[in-house]
Amino acid sequence: MMETNYIIIGLVLTAVIVLIIWLIRRNQKDRKDFERTVNQSELNLKKHKEDDI
């Protein structure tokens, strides 16, 4: 039978946890950038509509 290598299991679990945390933070940053872009484009649309009046 094979012995369980707890060091390798620990390293893999640590790497998975770090990856998940990095992905969550990246997603939050991307969401903020997306919201900023959408808000900016809405402001530009309102400005153009006011210019037409």
Helices and strands as residue ranges (DSSP letters): H 6-52
